Amino acid sequence: MKTPKRIEPLIEDGLVDEVLRPLMSGKEAAVYVVRCGTELRCAKVYKEANKRSFRQAAEYQEGRKVRNSRQARAMAKGSKYGRKEAEDAWQNAEVAALFRLASAGVRVPKPYDFLDGVLLMELVTDAHGDAAPRLNDVYLEPDQALEYHAFVIRQIVLMLCAGLVHGDLSEFNVLLGPDGPVIIDLPQAVDAAGNNHAFSMLERDVGNMRAYFGRFAPELQDTRYAREMWSLYQAGELLPETSLTGQFKDDDHEADVGGVLREIDAARLDDERRRAARADAERGSVKGEEPPPPWMQ
């Protein structure tokens, strides 16, 4: 097939020998099967921002680091330079996430290189060597659904232990390889500790997996893995080997509203006494009396 223009620099640099066929086209990128020497890999070509249906919502950007203050100001102003920097940061986020998660043992496609908006990575195949299907394209027996759901939950735990939340996880971006599910599409991954929306995204990711696998194994519909793992994460107790139950009991202790109000009133009265004492002391100093003690100042 004709080589897509965006992949030409990879061929010129010797990273790719031949583009074989298109694999898929999604909301953010087009993916091609390419030959690199004797290996088949895939090249993910990111679409330009104005041609993508997936928008870089502010909640995904929160907590992401930028190179310097100039870049941050330009991105905030939305200048031409700022838009380019934002686009580069969006694409680089997936590359960084893939390397980070692969190192943490998460089953993601192995990244090889990134050049001019094209990500070269592992081609995930099925048992026959063909491109692996997405979860959405397969039918599962109940025991398979339970097994794969447990595997995906383990991957989500590993991601969280590595400090990341996928942010857009569903049956459409999980491939089914011969060794089980493989998580893909990570440009929107968020920092678990630095993003105020991280838990809601985690809950949505886990909920999507519960809903999908629950079609084949209805008992999964009653699980609450997101709240369980997030509670452990916040307490600093979530580890890669942590065994989860899928159950979580909400804190049903009533808040001591009266006690809080009493504390507020006490603080207010104490502040009023200090203000009154300070005013009296200042009036005394005008008359030539001793200055107020330090605790009143």
ZIDAPE-V682495 format. One record per residue. N is the residue number from 1. RES is the residue in three letters. NEAR is the number of other C-alpha atoms within 10 Angstrom. Layout:
BEGIN
[[N;RES;NEAR] [N;RES;NEAR]]
END
This chain:
BEGIN
[[1;MET;8] [2;LYS;8] [3;THR;14] [4;PRO;11] [5;LYS;7] [6;ARG;14] [7;ILE;24] [8;GLU;16] [9;PRO;14] [10;LEU;20] [11;ILE;15] [12;GLU;10] [13;ASP;10] [14;GLY;12] [15;LEU;19] [16;VAL;22] [17;ASP;16] [18;GLU;20] [19;VAL;22] [20;LEU;15] [21;ARG;14] [22;PRO;15] [23;LEU;15] [24;MET;11] [25;SER;14] [26;GLY;15] [27;LYS;12] [28;GLU;19] [29;ALA;21] [30;ALA;16] [31;VAL;19] [32;TYR;23] [33;VAL;21] [34;VAL;25] [35;ARG;17] [36;CYS;17] [37;GLY;12] [38;THR;7] [39;GLU;10] [40;LEU;18] [41;ARG;23] [42;CYS;28] [43;ALA;27] [44;LYS;23] [45;VAL;23] [46;TYR;23] [47;LYS;18] [48;GLU;11] [49;ALA;16] [50;ASN;8] [51;LYS;12] [52;ARG;14] [53;SER;12] [54;PHE;13] [55;ARG;13] [56;GLN;15] [57;ALA;9] [58;ALA;7] [59;GLU;15] [60;TYR;21] [61;GLN;18] [62;GLU;15] [63;GLY;16] [64;ARG;14] [65;LYS;12] [66;VAL;13] [67;ARG;9] [68;ASN;8] [69;SER;9] [70;ARG;11] [71;GLN;17] [72;ALA;16] [73;ARG;12] [74;ALA;17] [75;MET;19] [76;ALA;12] [77;LYS;12] [78;GLY;14] [79;SER;12] [80;LYS;11] [81;TYR;13] [82;GLY;18] [83;ARG;17] [84;LYS;16] [85;GLU;19] [86;ALA;22] [87;GLU;18] [88;ASP;13] [89;ALA;18] [90;TRP;21] [91;GLN;23] [92;ASN;16] [93;ALA;19] [94;GLU;19] [95;VAL;20] [96;ALA;15] [97;ALA;26] [98;LEU;26] [99;PHE;16] [100;ARG;16] [101;LEU;22] [102;ALA;16] [103;SER;12] [104;ALA;15] [105;GLY;13] [106;VAL;21] [107;ARG;21] [108;VAL;23] [109;PRO;22] [110;LYS;17] [111;PRO;20] [112;TYR;16] [113;ASP;13] [114;PHE;17] [115;LEU;14] [116;ASP;13] [117;GLY;18] [118;VAL;22] [119;LEU;23] [120;LEU;28] [121;MET;21] [122;GLU;17] [123;LEU;22] [124;VAL;22] [125;THR;16] [126;ASP;16] [127;ALA;11] [128;HIS;8] [129;GLY;11] [130;ASP;11] [131;ALA;17] [132;ALA;19] [133;PRO;18] [134;ARG;19] [135;LEU;21] [136;ASN;14] [137;ASP;10] [138;VAL;10] [139;TYR;11] [140;LEU;14] [141;GLU;11] [142;PRO;16] [143;ASP;11] [144;GLN;15] [145;ALA;21] [146;LEU;18] [147;GLU;13] [148;TYR;19] [149;HIS;21] [150;ALA;14] [151;PHE;16] [152;VAL;20] [153;ILE;20] [154;ARG;18] [155;GLN;22] [156;ILE;25] [157;VAL;27] [158;LEU;23] [159;MET;24] [160;LEU;24] [161;CYS;20] [162;ALA;20] [163;GLY;18] [164;LEU;23] [165;VAL;30] [166;HIS;25] [167;GLY;25] [168;ASP;20] [169;LEU;24] [170;SER;22] [171;GLU;21] [172;PHE;16] [173;ASN;19] [174;VAL;22] [175;LEU;25] [176;LEU;24] [177;GLY;19] [178;PRO;14] [179;ASP;9] [180;GLY;15] [181;PRO;23] [182;VAL;22] [183;ILE;23] [184;ILE;21] [185;ASP;22] [186;LEU;22] [187;PRO;22] [188;GLN;23] [189;ALA;26] [190;VAL;28] [191;ASP;24] [192;ALA;24] [193;ALA;16] [194;GLY;14] [195;ASN;18] [196;ASN;15] [197;HIS;18] [198;ALA;25] [199;PHE;18] [200;SER;14] [201;MET;23] [202;LEU;26] [203;GLU;19] [204;ARG;18] [205;ASP;21] [206;VAL;24] [207;GLY;20] [208;ASN;16] [209;MET;21] [210;ARG;24] [211;ALA;16] [212;TYR;20] [213;PHE;26] [214;GLY;20] [215;ARG;15] [216;PHE;17] [217;ALA;19] [218;PRO;15] [219;GLU;13] [220;LEU;19] [221;GLN;15] [222;ASP;11] [223;THR;17] [224;ARG;19] [225;TYR;22] [226;ALA;23] [227;ARG;20] [228;GLU;18] [229;MET;28] [230;TRP;20] [231;SER;15] [232;LEU;14] [233;TYR;18] [234;GLN;11] [235;ALA;9] [236;GLY;10] [237;GLU;12] [238;LEU;20] [239;LEU;15] [240;PRO;16] [241;GLU;9] [242;THR;13] [243;SER;11] [244;LEU;17] [245;THR;11] [246;GLY;15] [247;GLN;14] [248;PHE;15] [249;LYS;8] [250;ASP;8] [251;ASP;6] [252;ASP;6] [253;HIS;6] [254;GLU;6] [255;ALA;8] [256;ASP;8] [257;VAL;9] [258;GLY;9] [259;GLY;10] [260;VAL;11] [261;LEU;11] [262;ARG;11] [263;GLU;12] [264;ILE;12] [265;ASP;12] [266;ALA;12] [267;ALA;12] [268;ARG;12] [269;LEU;12] [270;ASP;12] [271;ASP;12] [272;GLU;12] [273;ARG;13] [274;ARG;15] [275;ARG;14] [276;ALA;13] [277;ALA;15] [278;ARG;18] [279;ALA;14] [280;ASP;12] [281;ALA;19] [282;GLU;17] [283;ARG;13] [284;GLY;14] [285;SER;13] [286;VAL;10] [287;LYS;9] [288;GLY;9] [289;GLU;11] [290;GLU;11] [291;PRO;15] [292;PRO;16] [293;PRO;9] [294;PRO;6] [295;TRP;7] [296;MET;14] [297;GLN;12]]
END
